Amino acid sequence: MCGILGIFDKKDLDVQHVQALSKRMKHRGPDEQDFQLNESKTGIITHERLAIIDLQTGKQPIKGTNNAYVVHNGEIYNHLQLKETELKDFSFSTKCDSEVIVKLYEKYGTDFCNLLDGVFGFVVMDGDKYMVARDPIGVKPLYYGQDETGAFYFSSEMKAIEDQVEKLKAFPPGHFYTKETGFVKYYQPDWQDDKVCTEKLDLDKLRDSLIDATKKRLMSDVPVGVLLSGGLDSSLISSITARLLKEEGKELHSFSVGLDENAPDIIAAKQVADFIGTKHHAIHFSFEEGLAIIDKLIWHLETYDITSIRASTPMYIMSKYITDLGVKVVLSGEGSDEIFGGYLYFHNAPSDEEFQKETIRRVQLLSTADCLRADKSTMAWALEARVPFLDRHFLDVAMKIEPSVKRPDRATGKIEKYIIRKAFDDAEQPWLPENILWRQKEQFSDGVGYSWIDQLIDHCESKITDEEMEKAEELFPFNTPTTKEAMYMRKIFAKHFPTKSAAETVKKWIPKWQDNEDPSGRASTIHEQTTEVVLV
């Protein structure tokens, strides 16, 4: 994981200035920094490195066989297989997974992104030519823009280029770009059409594909841990990881976060950790500690979406603890709610067809919400988060299942994500305690302790006046804040990122089929309104 920056068609390149722009993302890669100019000195790529694979020789930019270079943020999980198959006739100067990108470019030109099994934002520079690409779902962030001279800028985070370009945009997931072709959508899975999602449920295939997705994400030359909230998704990933590492005789560290020992997630996570045998760490934070870091957090997150900020605050605090412990990679459960309709508002879907369309829409928007939060709140502390549920092969299995078996049990009204729970409901060799396997969905910002959101809303109410809210549309005509909490966050965002185009990169997370637009799970009528969790 790293921070990358590429600038092209710039006639007056100032290398020191470009390096300074790149260092705005130093938190993403504190281990090494380097750059490469092209021969005409109109193009440059830079890299802030977090060393995960090939700690000794994996410094970037990495040179290809000829004149091409690559900088890459992410991981290519099938790099060893590619070296043995597609690239068997190539020699390699490093053991770094990123090197396969430039070699595939040299062999196939721009037509190779679908050969990559992993997550990525990368830039290949080949003389005056260049290619930029982002992974299928947008697990890794990437932005682009042009300055007043027409030069193109690409970077992992907007803070590196927002004040350099005239119009900033988020690079679309599943696309590559060259100056000659423009944007090309390389990732076009069948499941993006809801009409083809009619496959019969195969629980063994569903379970095995998630285990495979998790296994490949254990690729690392540094310690690996798991984020364990005690909810279904992170608990399943933790359980799978614990079993896989136990086979190798390795210890697994798990991490949870909450306001205190009575937080729903803290209680549930401890039970899971005891059950699967991890070395567990429960991190506590106070409301005051959470509030104190929001300004810096918004600078890292590059969003004013209140859902993302609410959930990222505890994740940011937890990430520092994990990094300080020496763990550089964690597996997490992002993506399951979108794939299986796990958010409580999905209970209100009017039909199977609408349910399926909404899962597709949510997966397609992950780059603006959960992926953004998971990446930036962890990478703020140089911690890499990996997300098995968003494995492209697992998506091919899970997304195509007919929606009638995915929908919540309409008899009880309380069983969401039924099929993934059923796939891991094994009485002989249980993956999780039964009450955890069937635990109601708690959105992360709720699970850390209900008073976190309640106190945050109260604080924002005290800081934003009625007069300010009356001027909201005048101050912020795009995505106008409708609550004082939203106004509070928007003002901080605008201080760090004042341009209109920066504001336009943000998509607000709003539940569907629900009268109350508050993103907290407790706003849903299906939520069990409780302040205590009793596990039996």
ROLUMLO-34582 format. One line per 4 residues: number of its first residue (from 1); their letters; for each residue x, z, y of C-alpha. Coordinates in nm, 2 decimals, always signed. Layout:
N
NUM	A	X,Z,Y | ...
***
This chain:
536
1	MCGI	+0.00,+0.00,+0.00 | +0.13,-0.09,+0.34 | +0.06,-0.22,+0.69 | +0.12,-0.59,+0.75
5	LGIF	+0.13,-0.80,+1.07 | +0.17,-1.18,+1.11 | +0.19,-1.38,+1.43 | +0.20,-1.76,+1.44
9	DKKD	+0.23,-2.04,+1.69 | +0.37,-1.80,+1.94 | +0.62,-1.98,+2.16 | +0.76,-1.68,+2.34
13	LDVQ	+0.80,-1.44,+2.04 | +0.95,-1.10,+2.14 | +1.07,-0.95,+1.82 | +1.11,-0.60,+1.96
17	HVQA	+0.75,-0.61,+2.10 | +0.62,-0.73,+1.76 | +0.80,-0.45,+1.58 | +0.64,-0.20,+1.83
21	LSKR	+0.30,-0.34,+1.75 | +0.37,-0.31,+1.38 | +0.48,+0.05,+1.42 | +0.13,+0.13,+1.54
25	MKHR	+0.05,+0.12,+1.16 | +0.36,+0.33,+1.06 | +0.13,+0.58,+0.90 | +0.03,+0.32,+0.64
29	GPDE	+0.39,+0.27,+0.53 | +0.64,+0.54,+0.63 | +0.90,+0.45,+0.36 | +1.05,+0.12,+0.50
33	QDFQ	+1.00,-0.14,+0.78 | +1.13,-0.49,+0.80 | +1.04,-0.84,+0.94 | +1.11,-1.21,+0.90
37	LNES	+1.11,-1.48,+1.16 | +1.05,-1.85,+1.07 | +1.32,-2.11,+1.16 | +1.14,-2.23,+1.47
41	KTGI	+1.10,-1.87,+1.59 | +0.73,-1.92,+1.65 | +0.61,-1.72,+1.35 | +0.69,-1.37,+1.23
45	ITHE	+0.57,-1.13,+0.96 | +0.63,-0.76,+0.95 | +0.58,-0.49,+0.69 | +0.54,-0.11,+0.70
49	RLAI	+0.60,-0.01,+0.34 | +0.45,+0.27,+0.12 | +0.66,+0.24,-0.19 | +0.44,+0.26,-0.51
53	IDLQ	+0.58,-0.01,-0.74 | +0.96,-0.08,-0.77 | +1.09,+0.19,-0.54 | +1.44,+0.05,-0.53
57	TGKQ	+1.42,-0.33,-0.47 | +1.06,-0.39,-0.36 | +1.13,-0.41,+0.02 | +0.92,-0.67,+0.20
61	PIKG	+0.90,-0.94,+0.33 | +0.99,-1.09,-0.01 | +1.15,-1.43,-0.03 | +1.03,-1.69,-0.27
65	TNNA	+1.24,-1.95,-0.45 | +1.27,-2.17,-0.14 | +1.17,-2.09,+0.22 | +0.84,-1.90,+0.17
69	YVVH	+0.81,-1.53,+0.24 | +0.52,-1.28,+0.17 | +0.40,-0.95,+0.30 | +0.13,-0.78,+0.11
73	NGEI	-0.09,-0.47,+0.14 | -0.24,-0.37,-0.19 | -0.17,-0.39,-0.56 | -0.17,-0.68,-0.81
77	YNHL	-0.26,-0.52,-1.13 | -0.20,-0.82,-1.35 | +0.14,-0.90,-1.21 | +0.32,-0.85,-1.54
81	QLKE	+0.07,-1.08,-1.72 | +0.12,-1.35,-1.45 | +0.50,-1.33,-1.50 | +0.45,-1.39,-1.87
85	TELK	+0.20,-1.68,-1.83 | +0.15,-1.87,-1.51 | +0.50,-1.78,-1.38 | +0.70,-1.78,-1.70
89	DFSF	+0.93,-2.05,-1.56 | +1.01,-1.86,-1.24 | +1.29,-1.60,-1.19 | +1.22,-1.28,-1.00
93	STKC	+1.45,-1.08,-0.77 | +1.23,-0.77,-0.77 | +1.00,-0.58,-1.00 | +0.75,-0.55,-0.72
97	DSEV	+0.39,-0.67,-0.80 | +0.38,-0.85,-0.46 | +0.64,-1.11,-0.56 | +0.40,-1.29,-0.78
101	IVKL	+0.20,-1.39,-0.47 | +0.48,-1.60,-0.31 | +0.57,-1.75,-0.65 | +0.20,-1.85,-0.72
105	YEKY	+0.20,-2.01,-0.37 | +0.51,-2.21,-0.45 | +0.35,-2.33,-0.78 | -0.01,-2.39,-0.67
109	GTDF	-0.02,-2.41,-0.29 | -0.32,-2.22,-0.16 | -0.53,-2.25,-0.48 | -0.44,-1.93,-0.66
113	CNLL	-0.63,-1.63,-0.52 | -0.86,-1.62,-0.82 | -0.56,-1.57,-1.05 | -0.49,-1.24,-0.88
117	DGVF	-0.65,-0.93,-1.04 | -0.61,-0.66,-0.77 | -0.67,-0.57,-0.41 | -0.49,-0.73,-0.12
121	GFVV	-0.44,-0.85,+0.23 | -0.14,-1.08,+0.24 | +0.04,-1.33,+0.46 | +0.26,-1.60,+0.32
125	MDGD	+0.49,-1.77,+0.58 | +0.64,-2.10,+0.48 | +0.83,-2.24,+0.78 | +0.57,-2.32,+1.04
129	KYMV	+0.29,-2.31,+0.78 | +0.11,-1.99,+0.67 | -0.16,-1.86,+0.44 | -0.36,-1.54,+0.49
133	ARDP	-0.60,-1.39,+0.23 | -0.81,-1.08,+0.16 | -0.93,-0.95,-0.17 | -1.27,-1.03,-0.31
137	IGVK	-1.46,-0.72,-0.19 | -1.25,-0.62,+0.10 | -1.10,-0.30,-0.05 | -0.80,-0.36,+0.18
141	PLYY	-0.86,-0.40,+0.56 | -0.76,-0.71,+0.75 | -0.82,-0.83,+1.11 | -0.74,-1.14,+1.30
145	GQDE	-0.76,-1.30,+1.65 | -0.60,-1.54,+1.90 | -0.44,-1.47,+2.23 | -0.47,-1.66,+2.55
149	TGAF	-0.20,-1.91,+2.44 | -0.37,-1.99,+2.11 | -0.13,-1.79,+1.90 | -0.28,-1.64,+1.58
153	YFSS	-0.25,-1.27,+1.49 | -0.33,-1.10,+1.16 | -0.30,-0.73,+1.08 | -0.41,-0.46,+0.84
157	EMKA	-0.56,-0.25,+1.12 | -0.71,-0.36,+1.45 | -0.50,-0.11,+1.65 | -0.19,-0.34,+1.61
161	IEDQ	-0.35,-0.64,+1.78 | -0.67,-0.54,+1.96 | -0.50,-0.54,+2.30 | -0.31,-0.86,+2.22
165	VEKL	-0.60,-1.10,+2.14 | -0.89,-1.23,+2.33 | -1.14,-1.19,+2.05 | -1.08,-0.97,+1.75
169	KAFP	-1.26,-1.01,+1.42 | -1.26,-0.87,+1.07 | -1.11,-1.11,+0.82 | -1.39,-1.20,+0.57
173	PGHF	-1.34,-1.06,+0.21 | -1.30,-1.32,-0.06 | -1.15,-1.58,+0.17 | -0.81,-1.73,+0.25
177	YTKE	-0.71,-1.90,+0.58 | -0.47,-2.17,+0.68 | -0.45,-2.36,+1.00 | -0.52,-2.68,+0.82
181	TGFV	-0.82,-2.56,+0.61 | -0.97,-2.29,+0.82 | -1.15,-2.02,+0.62 | -1.20,-2.10,+0.25
185	KYYQ	-1.42,-1.88,+0.03 | -1.24,-1.86,-0.30 | -1.45,-1.58,-0.45 | -1.79,-1.70,-0.55
189	PDWQ	-1.92,-1.49,-0.84 | -2.25,-1.58,-1.01 | -2.40,-1.24,-0.93 | -2.42,-1.31,-0.56
193	DDKV	-2.74,-1.50,-0.66 | -2.99,-1.24,-0.77 | -3.18,-1.49,-0.98 | -2.89,-1.51,-1.24
197	CTEK	-2.88,-1.13,-1.28 | -3.08,-1.13,-1.60 | -2.84,-1.01,-1.87 | -2.95,-0.76,-2.12
201	LDLD	-2.80,-0.41,-2.10 | -2.50,-0.36,-2.33 | -2.39,+0.00,-2.29 | -2.07,-0.04,-2.49
205	KLRD	-1.96,-0.34,-2.28 | -2.04,-0.15,-1.96 | -1.85,+0.16,-2.06 | -1.55,-0.03,-2.20
209	SLID	-1.52,-0.25,-1.89 | -1.50,+0.06,-1.66 | -1.24,+0.22,-1.89 | -1.03,-0.10,-1.87
213	ATKK	-1.07,-0.11,-1.49 | -0.95,+0.25,-1.47 | -0.66,+0.20,-1.70 | -0.51,-0.09,-1.50
217	RLMS	-0.52,+0.12,-1.19 | -0.28,+0.38,-1.34 | +0.00,+0.13,-1.27 | +0.24,+0.33,-1.06
221	DVPV	+0.60,+0.44,-1.02 | +0.49,+0.76,-0.84 | +0.25,+1.05,-0.93 | -0.12,+0.96,-0.96
225	GVLL	-0.42,+1.20,-0.90 | -0.80,+1.18,-0.88 | -1.05,+1.26,-0.61 | -1.31,+1.47,-0.78
229	SGGL	-1.63,+1.56,-0.58 | -1.82,+1.67,-0.89 | -2.07,+1.38,-0.84 | -2.12,+1.13,-1.12
233	DSSL	-1.89,+0.86,-0.99 | -1.57,+1.05,-0.92 | -1.64,+1.27,-1.23 | -1.65,+0.97,-1.46
237	ISSI	-1.34,+0.82,-1.31 | -1.16,+1.15,-1.34 | -1.27,+1.20,-1.70 | -1.16,+0.85,-1.80
241	TARL	-0.83,+0.90,-1.62 | -0.77,+1.24,-1.79 | -0.82,+1.09,-2.13 | -0.59,+0.80,-2.07
245	LKEE	-0.31,+1.02,-1.93 | -0.35,+1.27,-2.21 | -0.27,+1.00,-2.45 | +0.06,+0.96,-2.26
249	GKEL	+0.12,+1.34,-2.25 | +0.08,+1.34,-1.87 | -0.08,+1.61,-1.65 | -0.35,+1.50,-1.40
253	HSFS	-0.41,+1.67,-1.06 | -0.77,+1.66,-0.93 | -0.88,+1.74,-0.57 | -1.21,+1.84,-0.42
257	VGLD	-1.30,+1.94,-0.06 | -1.57,+2.16,+0.09 | -1.65,+2.41,+0.37 | -1.62,+2.70,+0.13
261	ENAP	-1.65,+2.80,-0.24 | -2.03,+2.76,-0.22 | -2.02,+2.39,-0.12 | -2.21,+2.18,-0.38
265	DIIA	-1.92,+1.96,-0.45 | -1.67,+2.24,-0.48 | -1.88,+2.41,-0.75 | -1.95,+2.10,-0.95
269	AKQV	-1.59,+1.97,-0.92 | -1.45,+2.30,-1.06 | -1.68,+2.27,-1.37 | -1.57,+1.91,-1.43
273	ADFI	-1.20,+2.00,-1.39 | -1.23,+2.28,-1.64 | -1.41,+2.05,-1.88 | -1.17,+1.76,-1.87
277	GTKH	-0.85,+1.97,-1.83 | -0.70,+1.87,-1.49 | -0.49,+2.08,-1.27 | -0.74,+2.13,-1.00
281	HAIH	-0.71,+2.19,-0.62 | -1.01,+2.30,-0.41 | -0.95,+2.24,-0.04 | -1.15,+2.43,+0.22
285	FSFE	-1.20,+2.34,+0.58 | -1.39,+2.50,+0.87 | -1.63,+2.32,+1.10 | -1.39,+2.38,+1.38
289	EGLA	-1.11,+2.21,+1.19 | -1.32,+1.91,+1.11 | -1.44,+1.88,+1.47 | -1.08,+1.91,+1.60
293	IIDK	-0.96,+1.60,+1.42 | -1.25,+1.36,+1.50 | -1.08,+1.19,+1.79 | -0.77,+1.11,+1.59
297	LIWH	-0.98,+1.02,+1.29 | -1.18,+0.76,+1.48 | -0.85,+0.61,+1.59 | -0.75,+0.58,+1.23
301	LETY	-1.09,+0.46,+1.10 | -1.16,+0.21,+1.37 | -1.53,+0.26,+1.35 | -1.81,+0.45,+1.53
305	DITS	-2.05,+0.44,+1.23 | -2.16,+0.80,+1.19 | -2.19,+0.78,+0.81 | -1.83,+0.68,+0.79
309	IRAS	-1.71,+0.95,+1.03 | -1.91,+1.23,+0.87 | -1.77,+1.15,+0.52 | -1.42,+1.06,+0.64
313	TPMY	-1.35,+1.39,+0.81 | -1.33,+1.60,+0.49 | -1.15,+1.30,+0.31 | -0.89,+1.29,+0.59
317	IMSK	-0.83,+1.66,+0.56 | -0.80,+1.64,+0.18 | -0.57,+1.34,+0.20 | -0.31,+1.54,+0.40
321	YITD	-0.31,+1.82,+0.15 | -0.26,+1.57,-0.14 | +0.03,+1.39,+0.04 | +0.20,+1.72,+0.12
325	LGVK	+0.18,+1.80,-0.25 | +0.38,+1.48,-0.33 | +0.10,+1.27,-0.48 | +0.09,+0.91,-0.34
329	VVLS	-0.19,+0.75,-0.54 | -0.54,+0.87,-0.62 | -0.83,+0.71,-0.81 | -1.18,+0.74,-0.65
333	GEGS	-1.54,+0.66,-0.73 | -1.64,+0.43,-0.44 | -1.87,+0.14,-0.51 | -2.09,+0.28,-0.79
337	DEIF	-2.38,+0.36,-0.55 | -2.39,+0.00,-0.43 | -2.36,-0.15,-0.77 | -2.62,+0.07,-0.94
341	GGYL	-2.85,+0.15,-0.65 | -2.74,+0.51,-0.64 | -2.84,+0.59,-0.28 | -3.16,+0.79,-0.28
345	YFHN	-3.34,+0.53,-0.07 | -3.32,+0.29,-0.36 | -3.60,+0.49,-0.52 | -3.83,+0.33,-0.26
349	APSD	-3.74,-0.03,-0.35 | -4.08,-0.22,-0.37 | -3.98,-0.44,-0.67 | -3.70,-0.52,-0.92
353	EEFQ	-3.61,-0.83,-0.72 | -3.57,-0.64,-0.39 | -3.37,-0.37,-0.57 | -3.13,-0.63,-0.70
357	KETI	-3.10,-0.81,-0.36 | -3.02,-0.48,-0.20 | -2.74,-0.39,-0.45 | -2.59,-0.73,-0.38
361	RRVQ	-2.61,-0.69,-0.01 | -2.46,-0.34,-0.03 | -2.16,-0.46,-0.24 | -2.10,-0.75,+0.01
365	LLST	-2.10,-0.49,+0.30 | -1.86,-0.25,+0.13 | -1.57,-0.37,+0.34 | -1.75,-0.23,+0.65
369	ADCL	-1.83,+0.11,+0.51 | -1.71,+0.29,+0.19 | -1.40,+0.07,+0.15 | -1.31,+0.11,+0.51
373	RADK	-1.35,+0.49,+0.49 | -1.16,+0.52,+0.16 | -0.87,+0.31,+0.28 | -0.82,+0.43,+0.63
377	STMA	-0.89,+0.81,+0.59 | -0.64,+0.82,+0.30 | -0.38,+0.58,+0.44 | -0.38,+0.78,+0.76
381	WALE	-0.15,+1.01,+0.55 | +0.02,+0.73,+0.35 | -0.21,+0.80,+0.04 | -0.33,+0.50,-0.16
385	ARVP	-0.68,+0.52,-0.30 | -0.78,+0.30,-0.59 | -1.14,+0.22,-0.68 | -1.21,+0.11,-1.05
389	FLDR	-1.58,+0.05,-0.99 | -1.49,-0.24,-0.76 | -1.28,-0.41,-1.03 | -1.39,-0.78,-1.02
393	HFLD	-1.43,-0.79,-1.40 | -1.64,-0.47,-1.40 | -1.85,-0.62,-1.13 | -1.91,-0.93,-1.34
397	VAMK	-2.05,-0.70,-1.61 | -2.25,-0.45,-1.40 | -2.40,-0.68,-1.14 | -2.55,-0.92,-1.38
401	IEPS	-2.75,-0.67,-1.57 | -3.12,-0.72,-1.52 | -3.25,-0.49,-1.24 | -3.55,-0.35,-1.44
405	VKRP	-3.31,-0.13,-1.64 | -3.11,-0.03,-1.33 | -3.39,+0.11,-1.12 | -3.45,+0.48,-1.10
409	DRAT	-3.69,+0.63,-1.35 | -4.02,+0.59,-1.18 | -4.18,+0.86,-1.40 | -3.96,+1.14,-1.28
413	GKIE	-3.85,+0.97,-0.96 | -3.51,+1.14,-0.99 | -3.28,+0.95,-1.22 | -3.06,+0.70,-1.02
417	KYII	-2.77,+0.51,-1.18 | -2.94,+0.56,-1.51 | -2.75,+0.30,-1.71 | -2.40,+0.41,-1.62
421	RKAF	-2.50,+0.77,-1.70 | -2.64,+0.65,-2.04 | -2.32,+0.45,-2.11 | -2.12,+0.77,-2.10
425	DDAE	-2.37,+1.00,-2.26 | -2.18,+1.08,-2.58 | -2.29,+1.39,-2.77 | -2.00,+1.38,-3.02
429	QPWL	-1.72,+1.33,-2.76 | -1.88,+1.42,-2.43 | -1.72,+1.27,-2.12 | -1.88,+1.53,-1.89
433	PENI	-2.10,+1.84,-1.90 | -2.46,+1.72,-1.94 | -2.57,+1.87,-1.61 | -2.29,+1.69,-1.42
437	LWRQ	-2.37,+1.36,-1.60 | -2.73,+1.39,-1.48 | -2.66,+1.56,-1.15 | -2.86,+1.43,-0.85
441	KEQF	-2.68,+1.21,-0.60 | -2.52,+1.40,-0.32 | -2.37,+1.18,-0.05 | -2.01,+1.29,+0.02
445	SDGV	-2.08,+1.42,+0.37 | -2.36,+1.64,+0.23 | -2.18,+1.76,-0.08 | -1.90,+1.92,+0.12
449	GYSW	-2.16,+2.17,+0.25 | -2.48,+2.09,+0.43 | -2.39,+2.28,+0.74 | -2.11,+2.03,+0.81
453	IDQL	-2.35,+1.76,+0.93 | -2.60,+2.02,+1.08 | -2.33,+2.17,+1.30 | -2.19,+1.83,+1.39
457	IDHC	-2.53,+1.71,+1.51 | -2.57,+2.04,+1.71 | -2.23,+2.00,+1.87 | -2.30,+1.64,+1.98
461	ESKI	-2.64,+1.75,+2.12 | -2.46,+2.00,+2.34 | -2.20,+1.75,+2.46 | -2.42,+1.44,+2.54
465	TDEE	-2.67,+1.47,+2.82 | -3.02,+1.32,+2.83 | -2.90,+1.12,+3.13 | -2.62,+0.96,+2.93
469	MEKA	-2.87,+0.87,+2.66 | -3.09,+0.70,+2.92 | -2.80,+0.48,+3.01 | -2.70,+0.41,+2.65
473	EELF	-2.81,+0.04,+2.65 | -2.63,-0.02,+2.98 | -2.31,+0.14,+2.85 | -2.32,-0.01,+2.50
477	PFNT	-2.55,-0.31,+2.48 | -2.41,-0.40,+2.13 | -2.52,-0.15,+1.86 | -2.66,+0.08,+2.12
481	PTTK	-2.64,+0.44,+2.01 | -2.99,+0.59,+1.94 | -2.88,+0.95,+1.89 | -2.65,+1.19,+2.07
485	EAMY	-2.43,+1.21,+1.77 | -2.39,+0.83,+1.77 | -2.32,+0.83,+2.15 | -2.06,+1.10,+2.10
489	MRKI	-1.87,+0.89,+1.84 | -1.92,+0.57,+2.03 | -1.76,+0.71,+2.35 | -1.45,+0.82,+2.15
493	FAKH	-1.43,+0.47,+1.98 | -1.45,+0.30,+2.32 | -1.17,+0.51,+2.46 | -0.94,+0.39,+2.18
497	FPTK	-1.08,+0.04,+2.14 | -1.24,-0.07,+2.46 | -1.30,-0.44,+2.40 | -1.64,-0.58,+2.31
501	SAAE	-1.50,-0.77,+2.01 | -1.36,-0.44,+1.87 | -1.71,-0.29,+1.89 | -1.85,-0.60,+1.72
505	TVKK	-1.64,-0.55,+1.41 | -1.84,-0.24,+1.33 | -2.15,-0.25,+1.10 | -2.37,+0.06,+1.11
509	WIPK	-2.48,+0.21,+0.77 | -2.86,+0.24,+0.78 | -3.07,+0.32,+0.47 | -3.35,+0.08,+0.38
513	WQDN	-3.71,+0.15,+0.29 | -3.69,+0.49,+0.46 | -3.87,+0.61,+0.77 | -3.58,+0.83,+0.88
517	EDPS	-3.27,+0.62,+0.96 | -3.03,+0.91,+0.93 | -2.78,+0.82,+0.66 | -2.77,+1.17,+0.51
521	GRAS	-2.91,+1.17,+0.16 | -3.11,+1.48,+0.27 | -3.31,+1.25,+0.49 | -3.47,+1.10,+0.18
525	TIHE	-3.79,+1.25,+0.06 | -3.65,+1.23,-0.30 | -3.37,+1.47,-0.22 | -3.39,+1.82,-0.37
529	QTTE	-3.38,+2.02,-0.05 | -3.16,+2.30,-0.16 | -2.87,+2.48,-0.01 | -2.75,+2.62,-0.34
533	VVLV	-2.63,+2.45,-0.66 | -2.67,+2.64,-0.98 | -2.49,+2.49,-1.27 | -2.58,+2.59,-1.62
***
